[in-house]
Amino acid sequence: MLLRLGVLVALCFPALLSAQAEPQAERIARVEQGLRHPVEVVGRAEVRFSLEERMAAFNVPGVSIAVLDSGRVVWAKGYGVKEAGGSESVTAETLFQAASISKPVSVFGLLRMVEAGRLDLDANVNRLLTSWKVPENRFTRREDVTLRRIVSHSAGLTIHGFPGYDVNAPLPSLPDILDGMPPANTGRVEADTFPGALWRYSGGGITVMQMLMMDVSGQPFDQLMSELVLDPVGMSHSTFSQPLTPERAGEAASAHRRDGSVISGKWHVYPEQAAAGLWTTPSDLARLAIEVRNAYEGQSSLLSRAMAREMLRRNMGQSGLGFMVGGNGAAFRYHHGGSNEGFRCQFVAFLEDGKGAVIMTNGDAGQELIQEILLSIADEYDWPAVEQRRVNPVLLKSSLMEATAGEYRFGPGAGVVVKLVIDGGRLYMESPGVVTKTELIPTDDRTFVALGSGQELQVDRNGNTGRATALVVTGARAIRVR
């Protein structure tokens, strides 16, 4: 009887797998064909795009996606090629630079050291730093720079992010980076306001954390992170090695500019490993998302329930410890984005129902593409959040539209010049290196929303003529030059 039952199960099992795989394949296909703009324009029929179409539009040669549902990875897939003009396909195992998603991965390792009694979240970091010290000044004399403040971006430390180094350029030591000494290409990391006073994103602070973890452990950071996070979580494809070893280089995607050209040397090197130096895959990052959720439920051997809940508790702004957090109830999520030279990526996971996704791209315009992919995944898997921005357009007088069209320069000197052009009675923005121009939806005489990104643009006008004189986009000001 048991033998017959075993034979029956063996015969039926492939059919069961096939029956389960077929609906998932259909869902993948709907995600691939269901991309849409992050902005819904009231009164307009919505247009859907294929992933292939939008990769071409944004000059993004390669994309890798892993999707979570009910606390497990339900599919992972690569699209396009590792390098523009090449024939080697992106797979689910292709390595991408995680950029700033390196931060929460590194913080997971830090919290394991805290739970082991090797570090204290609330002690002054200078007590244990030996290779370098946070410069003492009037701000640090009144308030301590602590690990808790560093990993929640409230330590008052400088340096937002890092541009990385050409593969052939000399690399600075970590103390040189922190001191802003050549060949470092960023300034000194120091407190320029009182620790604990405000939220301000600081890759410099995370680099202080890296230095402290190395000083206390006596280990290179990549080796330490393999022991604390990558190996025990099962992130078998991932490495914090910087530069990437020659043995692993063949697994990696190349980085691309907005015009689709490959960055010199294929990618930049980031000795600021904790802040920006992880090479990984979406599937490996999804495994970390699962481990964090398991720990939050008290089902992890790596991190306690109390520490996981501390990690995902809102501190100042929208920061947890390492992760950004947002939403409430079923919509509560932990997330982080990443932006290195030629790489863009996004990690988002919903705590309650185990849904989420990790998307990695090898193009500077990847973030706009990621927004559209996330909307498609959210539609298909019924996410409790991630929606289009709904915009009610106004009819802009043709004279005002003509007075707005022109060329605008961001930054000093030659800067970056964008063009606003009229086509078919609508206003569009043309950006350097981007194949597809972005429609600007007017919401009043001075305010526009970019259809492709959801960004809001404000137009300064001459009070007498109405002629636009400048654009303001997320705080950056562009002066009209023509």
N, C-alpha and C positions, 0 to 999 in steps of 0.2 A: 504493500500500500504506500509506504513512504517513498519507495523507489519510483513508483508510478507518479506520485505527486511531484517529486523532484524533476522527473522528465517533463511533466506538464508545465511546471514553472519555467524550466529552461527553454521550452518551446515557445511559451507565451511572452517571456520577458523582452525579447527584441521587438515584438509587436507593441508591447506596452511603451517601450522607449520611443518607438517611432510615433505612436499616437500622441505622446507628450511633446516630442520634439517638433511635430508639424505645427501646432498652434504657436509655439515660440518663434518658429521661422516666419510665420505670418505676421507676428507682432514686430519682429525685426524689420520686415519689409515695410510695414506701415510707418515705423520710425524713420526709415531711410527715405520715404517718400512724403513725409508729413512736416517738413521744416516750414516755418513761417516767421514773418518779421516779429520782433519783440513789441511792436506798436500796432494796435488795432485802430484804424481810422473809421470813426462812426460814419455810416452812410456809404461805405465802400465794400464791395465784395472782397472777401479774403482770398489771397493767392497762396497756394502751397508749392513748395519746391522740393526737389530731390537733393539728397546730400551731395551727390556728384555735381549737380549744377552749382550749388553754393560753394563747394570747395574750389571750383574753377573761378567763380566770381570773386572770391577773396584771396586768390593766389595761395591757397593752403594745399601743399602737395600731399600731406599725410594726416590721417586722423585715427585715433584709437579710442574705443569706447568700452566700458564695462558697466553693466546695469545690475542694480540690486533690487530684489523684491522679496518681501517676507524674510529679511535678514540673510539672504544668500545671493551669490552671484548667479543670475539666470542666463546671462550671455555676455560674451566679450568678443570683439571683432575689430580687425584693422581694415583701413580703407586707404586707397591711393598708394603712393610710393615714398620710400625713405628720403629720396632726394629728387628734386625736379630734374626731368630729363633722363632719369635712370629707370631701370626696369625692376628693381628689387622692391617687392611689395611690403607694405606695412602689415604686420600680423599682430595678434594679441600679445605676442612676446617681444615686440620691438621696444627698445628703450627710448624714452623721452626724458628731457629734463623737467623735473617737477617744479623747478623754480621755488616760489614761496610756499608751496605745499610741503616743502622740506621742513618748514617751521613746526607744524603740529606733529609731524613724525618725530622730529628731534625732541620736542617737548614730552612726547610719550616716554622716550628714553630718560629724560630728565626726571620725570615723576617716578619712574622705577628706582632711580638713584635716591630720591627723597624718601621713598618708602623703605629702602634698605638702610636708611640712616646715614647715608654718605653726604647728603646735602640738606639744607634747610630753606624752605621757600621764603621765609620771612627774615632771614639774617642778612646783614650787610655783606654783599658779595666780596668786598675787599678783604674780608676776614680770611677767606680761603683762596683768593686769587694770588698766584705766586709769579707767573710769567709776565703779568701786566696788571696795573691797577686802574680803576676808574679815577680820572683826575679829580682831586678834591677842590671844591670851590664853595661859594656861599650857599649854593643850592644843596649840595651833598652834606654840608655840615649841619643843615637843619633837618633834612630828611634822608633816609637811607635808600640807596639803590638796592633793591632786593630781587630775587628770582621771580617772585610772584608778580611784582610790578613789571619786570622785563617781559615775561611771557604773556602778560595782558596788555602790553604796549602802553604802560602808564608810568614808566620809570624816568621820564623826562630826558631820555637819551636821544642823541642826534643820529643822522644818516638813515634816510628812508629805505633805500635799496642800493643794489650793487650792479654795475654794468658788466662785470666779468672781465676776463682778459683773453686776448688772442692766444691761440694755442702755442704760438712761437714767441710770445712775450715773456720776459722774466716775471716770476710770480713772487709777490711779497709774502713775508711771514705773517702769521696772525697778529703778533704784536705790532708789526709795521702797519697793518690795515687799521688796527684800533687807534694807532697814533697818527694815522694819515700821512705816513712817511713814504717817499718813493721806494720801490716802484708802485706803491698803492695808488689807485686812481680815485679814491674818495677821501673826504676830510676826516678829521679826528672825531672819534666817538667820545662824547662828553655830555654831561647834563647841562642843558641851557635853560632849564626851568626846574621848579621844585618837584622831586619825585613824588608821585601820587596826586599831582595837581590836575592833570588833564590826560586825555587819551590822545596818543599820537603814534602812528605806526612807525616802528623802528627796527629795521634789519640790523642796524648797528647794535642795538640791545641784544638781539638774538646771537650776535657774534661774540658779545661779552659772555653770554651763557655758554657758547661753545668753548671759549677759552677756559672758563671755570670747570666745565666737565672734563676737559683734557688735563687740567692741572690736578684735579682731585683724583682722577683715575690713573694718571700717568700713561695713558694710551692714546694713540692716534684716533681722531674722531671717527673715521670710517670703521676701524676695528671695533671701537666701543659701541657704535650704533648697530653693527652686525650682531654683537652679543646681546644687547639690550632689547632690540626691536626687530630687526630684519629676519634673523634666524628664528626666534621664538614665535613670531607672528606668521611665519611662512611666506615672507616676501622674498622668495627665492631668486627672482630675477633682478632684485634691486641692489644698488651699491651707492655709497657716499664717496667713492674714490674720486678724487680731483687732483690731477686730470684723470680722465677715464683710461683704464689700462688698455694697451694695444690688443690684448686678448678679448676685451669686451667691446672694442670700438666697432667691430663689424655688426653688432647687434643694435646699434644706435641709429636713430633718425637724424638727418642733418637739419640745421636751423636755416630758416629762410626769411628774407626781408619782405616788406609789403609788395615789392615789385616781383616777387617770386625768385629772386636771385639767392644763391647759397652764401651764407656768411663765410668769410675767410677762415679757412681751417676747419670748416664744417660746423663748428660750434664754439662757444666761449668756455673758458675754464673759470670755476668759482671756488677759490680757496675758502670763501665764506660758506662752508659746507652746511652748517645748521640752518642758515638763512636761505640758501639757494642751490645747494650742491647735490641734491639727490637725483640719481638716474633711476627710473622705475617704469612700471607699466600700470595702466588703469586697474588691472586685476589685482596686482599687489596692493595698491592703495585701497581697493575695495575690501581686501582682507583686513587692513587696519580699521576700516570703518566698522566691520563686523566685530572685531576684537574690542573696540571702544564700547559698542552697544552691549556686548556680552558683559564687559566689566561693569557697566552702568547697572546691569541687572544682577550683579553678583555672581556671574558665571565665567569669570576669567581667572586663570592662575597667574597672570602677569601683572594685573593692576587691581587693587581693591575696589569694592563698590564705592566706598567713601571717596577715594581719590578720583575715580572716574566721574563721580557726581560733582566733585570740585572742579574737574577739568571742563565740564560742560555748564558750569554755573556762570551766569552773566556777571562780569566784573564791570570795569568802567567801559562805557560805550557798548559795543556789541561783541566784545572779546570775552571768551572763556579763558582757559589756559592753553595757548597754542592755537586752538580752533577759534573761528568766529562762530557765534551762535545767534539764532533769530527765530521768530515765530513763537506761537504758543500752542499747547495742546497737541493735536495730531500734526500741526504744521511746524512744531519745534524741530529745528535742524541744526546740525553742526557742519561747517563748511569752510572752504578756503580756496582762493584762486592763486594762480601762479603766472608770472610774467618774466621770463628771461629773454635775452636777445634771441629772437627767432623761434621761441617756443611760447605757447599760451596753453593753460590748462585750468580745469575746474573740478573741485571735489564737493559734492553735496550729499548728505545722508540724513534721512528723517528718523528720529529716535524711536518713535512709537511703533511704526509699522515696518521698519526695516527697509524702506524704499530708498533709492538714491542712484547716483551715477558718478562715474569719473570719466572725464573727457580730456584727452591730451592731443595737441596739434603741434605741427612743426612750421608754423608761419606766424609772422608778426600781426596779421589780421585775424588770427585764430579766435580771439575773444568774441568778436562779432558773430562768427560762425557758431561758436559754442552756445551763445544765447539761443540761437535758432534750434540747435540740436536739443538743448534742454527742454524747450517748449514742446518739441515733438515727443520726447520721452515722457514728459509730464502728462501729455494728452493720453498717450497709450497706456501708461501704468497708473493713471488716476492719482497723481500726486496731490497732496492737500494744499500745496502752494506752488509758486512759480507760474505767473500769469502774464499775459500781455498788458502793456500800459494802454489804457483806453483814452483816445484823444478826440476831442470835438474840434474839427477844423473850422476856420473862418475863411470867407472869400476875401482874398487880398486884392486890393485895387492893382490894376496892371501898372499904374505909374509907380506905386510903392515897390512892386516886384522888380521893376526895371531899376529903381533907385537902390535896390539891395544887391542885384547881380554885380559881380566884380571879383577882384583878386584881393586876398587878405593874407598877411604874413604873421605867423606865430614866431616869437623869439627874436633875438637881436641879429644884426647882420643879414645874411641871406635868409636865415630862418627856414621855416616850412611854409610854403605858399599853397593855399587852397583856393579853388575857384567856385563861385556861386554862379550857376548858369540857368537860363530859362529854356525849357523844352516842353512843347505841347501845353503851354499855359501853366506849368508847374515849375517850382524852384528846386534845383538840385545842387549838391555839393560834390565837387570832384577833388579827390585827395591824391597826392603823389603815390604812384605805385599800385593803386587800387583799381581793378578792372571795372567794377560796377560803381557808378555814381549813386549817391544817397539822396533820396528825396527828402526835402525839408517841409514839414507840415506846419502851416501857420496856425497859431492859436490866438494871436492878436497881432497888431501891427508891428510889434517888436520881438515877439517870441515865436520860436520855431522848435519843433521836435524832429530829430533825425529818425526816419522810418527804420533804418537799418540797425540802430543801436539804442534808441530811446533817449539819447542825450538831448538836453535842452540847450538851445542857443539863444542868446540875447543879442539884439542888434542895437547899437548906438546910432542915432540919426542926427543930422543937422536939423536944428529946430525950425529953420526957415524953409529949407528946400526938401527935407525928408530924406536926403541922400544918406545912405548908410556910411558911417565913418569907421566902425570897428565891430568885431564879433567877440562875444565872451562865451567860452565853452568850459564848463566845470572849473571856473576860476581863472582860466588862461585867456589872455586878451590878444586878439589878432587885429592889427591895424590895416586899414584898407590901403592898398598900394596902387590900385588901378580901377 
